[in-house]
Amino acid sequence: MDQEFIAAPLEAVLPLWRLYKLGHDASCEVAKVPTGFEGRFLLDGRFLYSHQFSHSGEVMKWAFAKQVQFRQQGWSRVTTNGRQQVAR
């Protein structure tokens, strides 16, 4: 008897992180796409660019490497008004 396979819906978006600097926010999210996974980078909520990957591990490695780059440039999880933000 065949079993029905239920996969994550295409375009299901998972926010990974958000950082703040000088009144701006940079964020990264991952989406399931027909070819695998897509890492998306946004600045102030506006899409800037994306990269596609075959495997989820690759996109996660890329996303967190981007976070490290931004933190090295002075971006943080704290807004300019000093409030701690939950990583999204």
PyMOL Python script that loads the backbone (N, CA, C, O; Angstrom):
from pymol import cmd

cmd.read_pdbstr("""\
ATOM      1  N   MET A   1       0.832  -1.172   0.000  1.00  0.00           N
ATOM      2  CA  MET A   1       0.000   0.000   0.000  1.00  0.00           C
ATOM      3  C   MET A   1       0.884   1.246   0.000  1.00  0.00           C
ATOM      4  O   MET A   1       1.841   1.328   0.770  1.00  0.00           O
ATOM      5  N   ASP A   2       0.573   2.200  -0.848  1.00  0.00           N
ATOM      6  CA  ASP A   2       1.349   3.436  -0.948  1.00  0.00           C
ATOM      7  C   ASP A   2       1.042   4.349   0.221  1.00  0.00           C
ATOM      8  O   ASP A   2      -0.097   4.439   0.680  1.00  0.00           O
ATOM      9  N   GLN A   3       2.064   5.016   0.688  1.00  0.00           N
ATOM     10  CA  GLN A   3       1.884   6.008   1.745  1.00  0.00           C
ATOM     11  C   GLN A   3       1.958   7.394   1.127  1.00  0.00           C
ATOM     12  O   GLN A   3       2.736   7.623   0.201  1.00  0.00           O
ATOM     13  N   GLU A   4       1.175   8.291   1.620  1.00  0.00           N
ATOM     14  CA  GLU A   4       1.214   9.666   1.142  1.00  0.00           C
ATOM     15  C   GLU A   4       2.355  10.387   1.846  1.00  0.00           C
ATOM     16  O   GLU A   4       2.475  10.327   3.069  1.00  0.00           O
ATOM     17  N   PHE A   5       3.189  11.066   1.073  1.00  0.00           N
ATOM     18  CA  PHE A   5       4.307  11.828   1.621  1.00  0.00           C
ATOM     19  C   PHE A   5       3.887  13.281   1.733  1.00  0.00           C
ATOM     20  O   PHE A   5       3.459  13.884   0.749  1.00  0.00           O
ATOM     21  N   ILE A   6       4.004  13.841   2.914  1.00  0.00           N
ATOM     22  CA  ILE A   6       3.660  15.249   3.127  1.00  0.00           C
ATOM     23  C   ILE A   6       4.951  16.022   3.341  1.00  0.00           C
ATOM     24  O   ILE A   6       5.671  15.797   4.313  1.00  0.00           O
ATOM     25  N   ALA A   7       5.231  16.926   2.428  1.00  0.00           N
ATOM     26  CA  ALA A   7       6.455  17.728   2.511  1.00  0.00           C
ATOM     27  C   ALA A   7       6.110  19.135   2.989  1.00  0.00           C
ATOM     28  O   ALA A   7       4.949  19.545   2.997  1.00  0.00           O
ATOM     29  N   ALA A   8       7.142  19.852   3.382  1.00  0.00           N
ATOM     30  CA  ALA A   8       6.936  21.261   3.743  1.00  0.00           C
ATOM     31  C   ALA A   8       6.423  21.991   2.516  1.00  0.00           C
ATOM     32  O   ALA A   8       6.880  21.723   1.404  1.00  0.00           O
ATOM     33  N   PRO A   9       5.493  22.900   2.692  1.00  0.00           N
ATOM     34  CA  PRO A   9       4.969  23.622   1.533  1.00  0.00           C
ATOM     35  C   PRO A   9       6.052  24.476   0.889  1.00  0.00           C
ATOM     36  O   PRO A   9       6.918  25.031   1.566  1.00  0.00           O
ATOM     37  N   LEU A  10       5.982  24.568  -0.438  1.00  0.00           N
ATOM     38  CA  LEU A  10       6.920  25.452  -1.128  1.00  0.00           C
ATOM     39  C   LEU A  10       6.680  26.868  -0.654  1.00  0.00           C
ATOM     40  O   LEU A  10       5.555  27.259  -0.344  1.00  0.00           O
ATOM     41  N   GLU A  11       7.748  27.619  -0.605  1.00  0.00           N
ATOM     42  CA  GLU A  11       7.709  29.003  -0.151  1.00  0.00           C
ATOM     43  C   GLU A  11       7.392  29.148   1.335  1.00  0.00           C
ATOM     44  O   GLU A  11       7.043  30.239   1.784  1.00  0.00           O
ATOM     45  N   ALA A  12       7.509  28.066   2.102  1.00  0.00           N
ATOM     46  CA  ALA A  12       7.419  28.200   3.555  1.00  0.00           C
ATOM     47  C   ALA A  12       8.678  28.936   3.996  1.00  0.00           C
ATOM     48  O   ALA A  12       9.788  28.461   3.757  1.00  0.00           O
ATOM     49  N   VAL A  13       8.518  30.080   4.632  1.00  0.00           N
ATOM     50  CA  VAL A  13       9.655  30.941   4.971  1.00  0.00           C
ATOM     51  C   VAL A  13       9.960  30.855   6.454  1.00  0.00           C
ATOM     52  O   VAL A  13       9.066  30.945   7.295  1.00  0.00           O
ATOM     53  N   LEU A  14      11.229  30.682   6.758  1.00  0.00           N
ATOM     54  CA  LEU A  14      11.692  30.611   8.138  1.00  0.00           C
ATOM     55  C   LEU A  14      12.639  31.777   8.409  1.00  0.00           C
ATOM     56  O   LEU A  14      13.753  31.791   7.886  1.00  0.00           O
ATOM     57  N   PRO A  15      12.222  32.755   9.217  1.00  0.00           N
ATOM     58  CA  PRO A  15      13.147  33.834   9.590  1.00  0.00           C
ATOM     59  C   PRO A  15      14.253  33.263  10.481  1.00  0.00           C
ATOM     60  O   PRO A  15      13.971  32.519  11.421  1.00  0.00           O
ATOM     61  N   LEU A  16      15.508  33.609  10.189  1.00  0.00           N
ATOM     62  CA  LEU A  16      16.630  33.067  10.970  1.00  0.00           C
ATOM     63  C   LEU A  16      17.210  34.076  11.944  1.00  0.00           C
ATOM     64  O   LEU A  16      17.414  33.750  13.113  1.00  0.00           O
ATOM     65  N   TRP A  17      17.475  35.269  11.501  1.00  0.00           N
ATOM     66  CA  TRP A  17      18.062  36.269  12.387  1.00  0.00           C
ATOM     67  C   TRP A  17      17.745  37.672  11.891  1.00  0.00           C
ATOM     68  O   TRP A  17      17.388  37.882  10.732  1.00  0.00           O
ATOM     69  N   ARG A  18      17.887  38.630  12.813  1.00  0.00           N
ATOM     70  CA  ARG A  18      17.731  40.052  12.497  1.00  0.00           C
ATOM     71  C   ARG A  18      18.725  40.821  13.360  1.00  0.00           C
ATOM     72  O   ARG A  18      18.826  40.596  14.566  1.00  0.00           O
ATOM     73  N   LEU A  19      19.455  41.731  12.722  1.00  0.00           N
ATOM     74  CA  LEU A  19      20.433  42.553  13.416  1.00  0.00           C
ATOM     75  C   LEU A  19      20.141  44.024  13.141  1.00  0.00           C
ATOM     76  O   LEU A  19      19.487  44.367  12.156  1.00  0.00           O
ATOM     77  N   TYR A  20      20.638  44.890  14.030  1.00  0.00           N
ATOM     78  CA  TYR A  20      20.346  46.325  13.964  1.00  0.00           C
ATOM     79  C   TYR A  20      21.628  47.150  14.000  1.00  0.00           C
ATOM     80  O   TYR A  20      22.611  46.780  14.642  1.00  0.00           O
ATOM     81  N   LYS A  21      21.587  48.287  13.287  1.00  0.00           N
ATOM     82  CA  LYS A  21      22.702  49.231  13.330  1.00  0.00           C
ATOM     83  C   LYS A  21      22.237  50.574  12.773  1.00  0.00           C
ATOM     84  O   LYS A  21      21.697  50.638  11.669  1.00  0.00           O
ATOM     85  N   LEU A  22      22.446  51.638  13.532  1.00  0.00           N
ATOM     86  CA  LEU A  22      22.176  53.005  13.093  1.00  0.00           C
ATOM     87  C   LEU A  22      20.759  53.173  12.516  1.00  0.00           C
ATOM     88  O   LEU A  22      20.576  53.823  11.487  1.00  0.00           O
ATOM     89  N   GLY A  23      19.783  52.591  13.178  1.00  0.00           N
ATOM     90  CA  GLY A  23      18.397  52.742  12.752  1.00  0.00           C
ATOM     91  C   GLY A  23      17.961  51.834  11.617  1.00  0.00           C
ATOM     92  O   GLY A  23      16.837  51.953  11.130  1.00  0.00           O
ATOM     93  N   HIS A  24      18.821  50.940  11.192  1.00  0.00           N
ATOM     94  CA  HIS A  24      18.499  49.998  10.115  1.00  0.00           C
ATOM     95  C   HIS A  24      18.470  48.582  10.667  1.00  0.00           C
ATOM     96  O   HIS A  24      19.049  48.299  11.716  1.00  0.00           O
ATOM     97  N   ASP A  25      17.786  47.691   9.946  1.00  0.00           N
ATOM     98  CA  ASP A  25      17.836  46.290  10.325  1.00  0.00           C
ATOM     99  C   ASP A  25      18.162  45.427   9.112  1.00  0.00           C
ATOM    100  O   ASP A  25      17.679  45.664   8.005  1.00  0.00           O
ATOM    101  N   ALA A  26      18.976  44.442   9.348  1.00  0.00           N
ATOM    102  CA  ALA A  26      19.348  43.455   8.338  1.00  0.00           C
ATOM    103  C   ALA A  26      18.815  42.116   8.822  1.00  0.00           C
ATOM    104  O   ALA A  26      18.927  41.791  10.004  1.00  0.00           O
ATOM    105  N   SER A  27      18.239  41.344   7.922  1.00  0.00           N
ATOM    106  CA  SER A  27      17.695  40.052   8.331  1.00  0.00           C
ATOM    107  C   SER A  27      17.926  39.009   7.260  1.00  0.00           C
ATOM    108  O   SER A  27      18.209  39.317   6.103  1.00  0.00           O
ATOM    109  N   CYS A  28      17.797  37.765   7.684  1.00  0.00           N
ATOM    110  CA  CYS A  28      17.989  36.639   6.796  1.00  0.00           C
ATOM    111  C   CYS A  28      16.866  35.640   7.042  1.00  0.00           C
ATOM    112  O   CYS A  28      16.473  35.388   8.181  1.00  0.00           O
ATOM    113  N   GLU A  29      16.359  35.080   5.948  1.00  0.00           N
ATOM    114  CA  GLU A  29      15.324  34.066   6.041  1.00  0.00           C
ATOM    115  C   GLU A  29      15.618  32.968   5.030  1.00  0.00           C
ATOM    116  O   GLU A  29      16.350  33.169   4.061  1.00  0.00           O
ATOM    117  N   VAL A  30      15.028  31.802   5.278  1.00  0.00           N
ATOM    118  CA  VAL A  30      15.208  30.654   4.399  1.00  0.00           C
ATOM    119  C   VAL A  30      13.846  30.203   3.909  1.00  0.00           C
ATOM    120  O   VAL A  30      12.874  30.182   4.664  1.00  0.00           O
ATOM    121  N   ALA A  31      13.787  29.841   2.633  1.00  0.00           N
ATOM    122  CA  ALA A  31      12.540  29.345   2.054  1.00  0.00           C
ATOM    123  C   ALA A  31      12.795  28.023   1.338  1.00  0.00           C
ATOM    124  O   ALA A  31      13.859  27.817   0.755  1.00  0.00           O
ATOM    125  N   LYS A  32      11.820  27.141   1.388  1.00  0.00           N
ATOM    126  CA  LYS A  32      11.845  25.911   0.606  1.00  0.00           C
ATOM    127  C   LYS A  32      11.348  26.270  -0.786  1.00  0.00           C
ATOM    128  O   LYS A  32      10.255  26.813  -0.943  1.00  0.00           O
ATOM    129  N   VAL A  33      12.160  25.962  -1.798  1.00  0.00           N
ATOM    130  CA  VAL A  33      11.811  26.257  -3.186  1.00  0.00           C
ATOM    131  C   VAL A  33      11.910  24.967  -3.999  1.00  0.00           C
ATOM    132  O   VAL A  33      12.480  23.990  -3.513  1.00  0.00           O
ATOM    133  N   PRO A  34      11.376  24.934  -5.217  1.00  0.00           N
ATOM    134  CA  PRO A  34      11.379  23.695  -6.003  1.00  0.00           C
ATOM    135  C   PRO A  34      12.762  23.070  -6.198  1.00  0.00           C
ATOM    136  O   PRO A  34      12.879  21.849  -6.295  1.00  0.00           O
ATOM    137  N   THR A  35      13.794  23.883  -6.255  1.00  0.00           N
ATOM    138  CA  THR A  35      15.146  23.368  -6.481  1.00  0.00           C
ATOM    139  C   THR A  35      15.899  23.038  -5.198  1.00  0.00           C
ATOM    140  O   THR A  35      17.029  22.555  -5.265  1.00  0.00           O
ATOM    141  N   GLY A  36      15.314  23.280  -4.046  1.00  0.00           N
ATOM    142  CA  GLY A  36      15.973  23.014  -2.770  1.00  0.00           C
ATOM    143  C   GLY A  36      15.625  24.058  -1.740  1.00  0.00           C
ATOM    144  O   GLY A  36      14.494  24.114  -1.256  1.00  0.00           O
ATOM    145  N   PHE A  37      16.607  24.896  -1.400  1.00  0.00           N
ATOM    146  CA  PHE A  37      16.419  25.914  -0.368  1.00  0.00           C
ATOM    147  C   PHE A  37      17.004  27.234  -0.849  1.00  0.00           C
ATOM    148  O   PHE A  37      17.988  27.265  -1.587  1.00  0.00           O
ATOM    149  N   GLU A  38      16.382  28.314  -0.418  1.00  0.00           N
ATOM    150  CA  GLU A  38      16.846  29.639  -0.810  1.00  0.00           C
ATOM    151  C   GLU A  38      17.080  30.486   0.433  1.00  0.00           C
ATOM    152  O   GLU A  38      16.187  30.629   1.267  1.00  0.00           O
ATOM    153  N   GLY A  39      18.274  31.044   0.558  1.00  0.00           N
ATOM    154  CA  GLY A  39      18.581  31.983   1.619  1.00  0.00           C
ATOM    155  C   GLY A  39      18.347  33.381   1.093  1.00  0.00           C
ATOM    156  O   GLY A  39      18.871  33.751   0.043  1.00  0.00           O
ATOM    157  N   ARG A  40      17.552  34.170   1.826  1.00  0.00           N
ATOM    158  CA  ARG A  40      17.197  35.523   1.383  1.00  0.00           C
ATOM    159  C   ARG A  40      17.717  36.550   2.369  1.00  0.00           C
ATOM    160  O   ARG A  40      17.587  36.387   3.582  1.00  0.00           O
ATOM    161  N   PHE A  41      18.301  37.601   1.840  1.00  0.00           N
ATOM    162  CA  PHE A  41      18.827  38.675   2.665  1.00  0.00           C
ATOM    163  C   PHE A  41      17.970  39.911   2.452  1.00  0.00           C
ATOM    164  O   PHE A  41      17.683  40.289   1.317  1.00  0.00           O
ATOM    165  N   LEU A  42      17.562  40.544   3.554  1.00  0.00           N
ATOM    166  CA  LEU A  42      16.724  41.745   3.496  1.00  0.00           C
ATOM    167  C   LEU A  42      17.368  42.874   4.294  1.00  0.00           C
ATOM    168  O   LEU A  42      17.999  42.636   5.324  1.00  0.00           O
ATOM    169  N   LEU A  43      17.205  44.086   3.816  1.00  0.00           N
ATOM    170  CA  LEU A  43      17.660  45.270   4.524  1.00  0.00           C
ATOM    171  C   LEU A  43      16.450  46.171   4.722  1.00  0.00           C
ATOM    172  O   LEU A  43      15.784  46.552   3.759  1.00  0.00           O
ATOM    173  N   ASP A  44      16.170  46.508   5.976  1.00  0.00           N
ATOM    174  CA  ASP A  44      14.989  47.301   6.334  1.00  0.00           C
ATOM    175  C   ASP A  44      13.709  46.679   5.765  1.00  0.00           C
ATOM    176  O   ASP A  44      12.796  47.384   5.335  1.00  0.00           O
ATOM    177  N   GLY A  45      13.665  45.350   5.771  1.00  0.00           N
ATOM    178  CA  GLY A  45      12.483  44.630   5.305  1.00  0.00           C
ATOM    179  C   GLY A  45      12.370  44.506   3.800  1.00  0.00           C
ATOM    180  O   GLY A  45      11.415  43.911   3.302  1.00  0.00           O
ATOM    181  N   ARG A  46      13.318  45.050   3.072  1.00  0.00           N
ATOM    182  CA  ARG A  46      13.287  44.993   1.603  1.00  0.00           C
ATOM    183  C   ARG A  46      14.253  43.926   1.102  1.00  0.00           C
ATOM    184  O   ARG A  46      15.406  43.869   1.529  1.00  0.00           O
ATOM    185  N   PHE A  47      13.782  43.096   0.209  1.00  0.00           N
ATOM    186  CA  PHE A  47      14.610  42.046  -0.384  1.00  0.00           C
ATOM    187  C   PHE A  47      15.779  42.660  -1.146  1.00  0.00           C
ATOM    188  O   PHE A  47      15.596  43.575  -1.950  1.00  0.00           O
ATOM    189  N   LEU A  48      16.995  42.143  -0.883  1.00  0.00           N
ATOM    190  CA  LEU A  48      18.178  42.600  -1.617  1.00  0.00           C
ATOM    191  C   LEU A  48      18.722  41.526  -2.549  1.00  0.00           C
ATOM    192  O   LEU A  48      18.953  41.783  -3.730  1.00  0.00           O
ATOM    193  N   TYR A  49      18.927  40.319  -2.017  1.00  0.00           N
ATOM    194  CA  TYR A  49      19.456  39.238  -2.845  1.00  0.00           C
ATOM    195  C   TYR A  49      19.211  37.892  -2.183  1.00  0.00           C
ATOM    196  O   TYR A  49      18.837  37.808  -1.013  1.00  0.00           O
ATOM    197  N   SER A  50      19.434  36.840  -2.967  1.00  0.00           N
ATOM    198  CA  SER A  50      19.267  35.486  -2.438  1.00  0.00           C
ATOM    199  C   SER A  50      20.274  34.558  -3.101  1.00  0.00           C
ATOM    200  O   SER A  50      20.863  34.874  -4.135  1.00  0.00           O
ATOM    201  N   HIS A  51      20.449  33.411  -2.473  1.00  0.00           N
ATOM    202  CA  HIS A  51      21.279  32.332  -3.021  1.00  0.00           C
ATOM    203  C   HIS A  51      20.485  31.046  -2.854  1.00  0.00           C
ATOM    204  O   HIS A  51      19.798  30.857  -1.851  1.00  0.00           O
ATOM    205  N   GLN A  52      20.584  30.155  -3.851  1.00  0.00           N
ATOM    206  CA  GLN A  52      19.891  28.874  -3.760  1.00  0.00           C
ATOM    207  C   GLN A  52      20.880  27.750  -3.495  1.00  0.00           C
ATOM    208  O   GLN A  52      22.016  27.763  -3.969  1.00  0.00           O
ATOM    209  N   PHE A  53      20.413  26.782  -2.727  1.00  0.00           N
ATOM    210  CA  PHE A  53      21.232  25.646  -2.308  1.00  0.00           C
ATOM    211  C   PHE A  53      20.435  24.356  -2.459  1.00  0.00           C
ATOM    212  O   PHE A  53      19.205  24.362  -2.394  1.00  0.00           O
ATOM    213  N   SER A  54      21.145  23.254  -2.661  1.00  0.00           N
ATOM    214  CA  SER A  54      20.483  21.953  -2.788  1.00  0.00           C
ATOM    215  C   SER A  54      20.064  21.382  -1.446  1.00  0.00           C
ATOM    216  O   SER A  54      19.046  20.696  -1.349  1.00  0.00           O
ATOM    217  N   HIS A  55      20.843  21.661  -0.413  1.00  0.00           N
ATOM    218  CA  HIS A  55      20.621  21.044   0.897  1.00  0.00           C
ATOM    219  C   HIS A  55      20.422  22.099   1.977  1.00  0.00           C
ATOM    220  O   HIS A  55      20.979  23.194   1.911  1.00  0.00           O
ATOM    221  N   SER A  56      19.626  21.747   2.960  1.00  0.00           N
ATOM    222  CA  SER A  56      19.326  22.690   4.046  1.00  0.00           C
ATOM    223  C   SER A  56      20.577  23.063   4.841  1.00  0.00           C
ATOM    224  O   SER A  56      20.702  24.199   5.297  1.00  0.00           O
ATOM    225  N   GLY A  57      21.488  22.129   5.011  1.00  0.00           N
ATOM    226  CA  GLY A  57      22.710  22.415   5.756  1.00  0.00           C
ATOM    227  C   GLY A  57      23.548  23.501   5.100  1.00  0.00           C
ATOM    228  O   GLY A  57      24.175  24.311   5.784  1.00  0.00           O
ATOM    229  N   GLU A  58      23.558  23.514   3.772  1.00  0.00           N
ATOM    230  CA  GLU A  58      24.329  24.518   3.041  1.00  0.00           C
ATOM    231  C   GLU A  58      23.755  25.919   3.247  1.00  0.00           C
ATOM    232  O   GLU A  58      24.496  26.877   3.465  1.00  0.00           O
ATOM    233  N   VAL A  59      22.433  26.027   3.175  1.00  0.00           N
ATOM    234  CA  VAL A  59      21.812  27.342   3.332  1.00  0.00           C
ATOM    235  C   VAL A  59      21.981  27.854   4.761  1.00  0.00           C
ATOM    236  O   VAL A  59      22.170  29.052   4.972  1.00  0.00           O
ATOM    237  N   MET A  60      21.914  26.958   5.736  1.00  0.00           N
ATOM    238  CA  MET A  60      22.093  27.376   7.131  1.00  0.00           C
ATOM    239  C   MET A  60      23.527  27.855   7.363  1.00  0.00           C
ATOM    240  O   MET A  60      23.744  28.850   8.055  1.00  0.00           O
ATOM    241  N   LYS A  61      24.485  27.164   6.800  1.00  0.00           N
ATOM    242  CA  LYS A  61      25.892  27.572   6.935  1.00  0.00           C
ATOM    243  C   LYS A  61      26.092  28.958   6.316  1.00  0.00           C
ATOM    244  O   LYS A  61      26.751  29.812   6.909  1.00  0.00           O
ATOM    245  N   TRP A  62      25.527  29.183   5.128  1.00  0.00           N
ATOM    246  CA  TRP A  62      25.619  30.481   4.458  1.00  0.00           C
ATOM    247  C   TRP A  62      24.980  31.577   5.304  1.00  0.00           C
ATOM    248  O   TRP A  62      25.561  32.647   5.485  1.00  0.00           O
ATOM    249  N   ALA A  63      23.783  31.309   5.820  1.00  0.00           N
ATOM    250  CA  ALA A  63      23.042  32.320   6.587  1.00  0.00           C
ATOM    251  C   ALA A  63      23.796  32.735   7.841  1.00  0.00           C
ATOM    252  O   ALA A  63      23.875  33.923   8.155  1.00  0.00           O
ATOM    253  N   PHE A  64      24.342  31.779   8.550  1.00  0.00           N
ATOM    254  CA  PHE A  64      25.021  32.134   9.787  1.00  0.00           C
ATOM    255  C   PHE A  64      26.401  32.730   9.536  1.00  0.00           C
ATOM    256  O   PHE A  64      26.907  33.479  10.373  1.00  0.00           O
ATOM    257  N   ALA A  65      27.023  32.411   8.394  1.00  0.00           N
ATOM    258  CA  ALA A  65      28.267  33.091   8.017  1.00  0.00           C
ATOM    259  C   ALA A  65      27.985  34.566   7.728  1.00  0.00           C
ATOM    260  O   ALA A  65      28.784  35.435   8.076  1.00  0.00           O
ATOM    261  N   LYS A  66      26.835  34.845   7.085  1.00  0.00           N
ATOM    262  CA  LYS A  66      26.434  36.236   6.845  1.00  0.00           C
ATOM    263  C   LYS A  66      26.223  36.973   8.164  1.00  0.00           C
ATOM    264  O   LYS A  66      26.618  38.131   8.305  1.00  0.00           O
ATOM    265  N   GLN A  67      25.601  36.300   9.127  1.00  0.00           N
ATOM    266  CA  GLN A  67      25.367  36.923  10.433  1.00  0.00           C
ATOM    267  C   GLN A  67      26.700  37.287  11.094  1.00  0.00           C
ATOM    268  O   GLN A  67      26.836  38.372  11.660  1.00  0.00           O
ATOM    269  N   VAL A  68      27.663  36.400  11.025  1.00  0.00           N
ATOM    270  CA  VAL A  68      28.985  36.672  11.599  1.00  0.00           C
ATOM    271  C   VAL A  68      29.612  37.892  10.922  1.00  0.00           C
ATOM    272  O   VAL A  68      30.176  38.749  11.602  1.00  0.00           O
ATOM    273  N   GLN A  69      29.522  37.980   9.602  1.00  0.00           N
ATOM    274  CA  GLN A  69      30.077  39.130   8.879  1.00  0.00           C
ATOM    275  C   GLN A  69      29.444  40.433   9.371  1.00  0.00           C
ATOM    276  O   GLN A  69      30.143  41.417   9.613  1.00  0.00           O
ATOM    277  N   PHE A  70      28.134  40.432   9.514  1.00  0.00           N
ATOM    278  CA  PHE A  70      27.452  41.650   9.961  1.00  0.00           C
ATOM    279  C   PHE A  70      27.815  42.004  11.398  1.00  0.00           C
ATOM    280  O   PHE A  70      27.998  43.179  11.715  1.00  0.00           O
ATOM    281  N   ARG A  71      27.920  41.021  12.257  1.00  0.00           N
ATOM    282  CA  ARG A  71      28.283  41.305  13.649  1.00  0.00           C
ATOM    283  C   ARG A  71      29.696  41.867  13.734  1.00  0.00           C
ATOM    284  O   ARG A  71      29.981  42.716  14.579  1.00  0.00           O
ATOM    285  N   GLN A  72      30.574  41.398  12.867  1.00  0.00           N
ATOM    286  CA  GLN A  72      31.940  41.937  12.832  1.00  0.00           C
ATOM    287  C   GLN A  72      31.966  43.388  12.362  1.00  0.00           C
ATOM    288  O   GLN A  72      32.919  44.116  12.640  1.00  0.00           O
ATOM    289  N   GLN A  73      30.918  43.807  11.650  1.00  0.00           N
ATOM    290  CA  GLN A  73      30.816  45.185  11.173  1.00  0.00           C
ATOM    291  C   GLN A  73      30.009  46.070  12.127  1.00  0.00           C
ATOM    292  O   GLN A  73      29.652  47.196  11.780  1.00  0.00           O
ATOM    293  N   GLY A  74      29.726  45.563  13.321  1.00  0.00           N
ATOM    294  CA  GLY A  74      29.081  46.383  14.336  1.00  0.00           C
ATOM    295  C   GLY A  74      27.571  46.238  14.449  1.00  0.00           C
ATOM    296  O   GLY A  74      26.952  46.938  15.250  1.00  0.00           O
ATOM    297  N   TRP A  75      26.961  45.352  13.674  1.00  0.00           N
ATOM    298  CA  TRP A  75      25.528  45.102  13.794  1.00  0.00           C
ATOM    299  C   TRP A  75      25.296  44.249  15.034  1.00  0.00           C
ATOM    300  O   TRP A  75      26.135  43.415  15.376  1.00  0.00           O
ATOM    301  N   SER A  76      24.155  44.449  15.719  1.00  0.00           N
ATOM    302  CA  SER A  76      23.870  43.681  16.929  1.00  0.00           C
ATOM    303  C   SER A  76      22.389  43.384  17.046  1.00  0.00           C
ATOM    304  O   SER A  76      21.580  43.870  16.256  1.00  0.00           O
ATOM    305  N   ARG A  77      22.043  42.582  18.039  1.00  0.00           N
ATOM    306  CA  ARG A  77      20.644  42.265  18.302  1.00  0.00           C
ATOM    307  C   ARG A  77      19.983  43.316  19.171  1.00  0.00           C
ATOM    308  O   ARG A  77      18.839  43.141  19.589  1.00  0.00           O
ATOM    309  N   VAL A  78      20.683  44.405  19.452  1.00  0.00           N
ATOM    310  CA  VAL A  78      20.140  45.480  20.272  1.00  0.00           C
ATOM    311  C   VAL A  78      19.843  46.676  19.363  1.00  0.00           C
ATOM    312  O   VAL A  78      20.696  47.081  18.573  1.00  0.00           O
ATOM    313  N   THR A  79      18.643  47.237  19.471  1.00  0.00           N
ATOM    314  CA  THR A  79      18.280  48.385  18.641  1.00  0.00           C
ATOM    315  C   THR A  79      18.960  49.644  19.162  1.00  0.00           C
ATOM    316  O   THR A  79      19.568  49.634  20.232  1.00  0.00           O
ATOM    317  N   THR A  80      18.857  50.708  18.410  1.00  0.00           N
ATOM    318  CA  THR A  80      19.499  51.962  18.809  1.00  0.00           C
ATOM    319  C   THR A  80      18.876  52.539  20.072  1.00  0.00           C
ATOM    320  O   THR A  80      19.501  53.361  20.742  1.00  0.00           O
ATOM    321  N   ASN A  81      17.641  52.120  20.417  1.00  0.00           N
ATOM    322  CA  ASN A  81      17.043  52.615  21.654  1.00  0.00           C
ATOM    323  C   ASN A  81      17.435  51.747  22.851  1.00  0.00           C
ATOM    324  O   ASN A  81      16.934  51.946  23.957  1.00  0.00           O
ATOM    325  N   GLY A  82      18.335  50.779  22.624  1.00  0.00           N
ATOM    326  CA  GLY A  82      18.886  49.985  23.716  1.00  0.00           C
ATOM    327  C   GLY A  82      18.072  48.765  24.107  1.00  0.00           C
ATOM    328  O   GLY A  82      18.462  48.044  25.026  1.00  0.00           O
ATOM    329  N   ARG A  83      16.957  48.511  23.441  1.00  0.00           N
ATOM    330  CA  ARG A  83      16.145  47.351  23.799  1.00  0.00           C
ATOM    331  C   ARG A  83      16.689  46.087  23.157  1.00  0.00           C
ATOM    332  O   ARG A  83      17.021  46.073  21.971  1.00  0.00           O
ATOM    333  N   GLN A  84      16.775  45.037  23.938  1.00  0.00           N
ATOM    334  CA  GLN A  84      17.230  43.738  23.430  1.00  0.00           C
ATOM    335  C   GLN A  84      16.133  43.143  22.557  1.00  0.00           C
ATOM    336  O   GLN A  84      14.956  43.166  22.917  1.00  0.00           O
ATOM    337  N   GLN A  85      16.529  42.615  21.417  1.00  0.00           N
ATOM    338  CA  GLN A  85      15.588  42.008  20.500  1.00  0.00           C
ATOM    339  C   GLN A  85      15.777  40.493  20.494  1.00  0.00           C
ATOM    340  O   GLN A  85      16.892  40.001  20.670  1.00  0.00           O
ATOM    341  N   VAL A  86      14.716  39.775  20.297  1.00  0.00           N
ATOM    342  CA  VAL A  86      14.800  38.323  20.146  1.00  0.00           C
ATOM    343  C   VAL A  86      15.228  38.032  18.729  1.00  0.00           C
ATOM    344  O   VAL A  86      14.685  38.606  17.785  1.00  0.00           O
ATOM    345  N   ALA A  87      16.204  37.139  18.563  1.00  0.00           N
ATOM    346  CA  ALA A  87      16.655  36.793  17.228  1.00  0.00           C
ATOM    347  C   ALA A  87      15.505  36.179  16.452  1.00  0.00           C
ATOM    348  O   ALA A  87      14.835  35.261  16.924  1.00  0.00           O
ATOM    349  N   ARG A  88      15.291  36.696  15.263  1.00  0.00           N
ATOM    350  CA  ARG A  88      14.205  36.172  14.428  1.00  0.00           C
ATOM    351  C   ARG A  88      14.764  35.602  13.161  1.00  0.00           C
ATOM    352  O   ARG A  88      14.010  35.110  12.321  1.00  0.00           O
TER     353      ARG A  88
END
""", "prot")
cmd.dss("prot")
cmd.show_as("cartoon", "prot")
cmd.util.cbc("prot")
cmd.orient("prot")
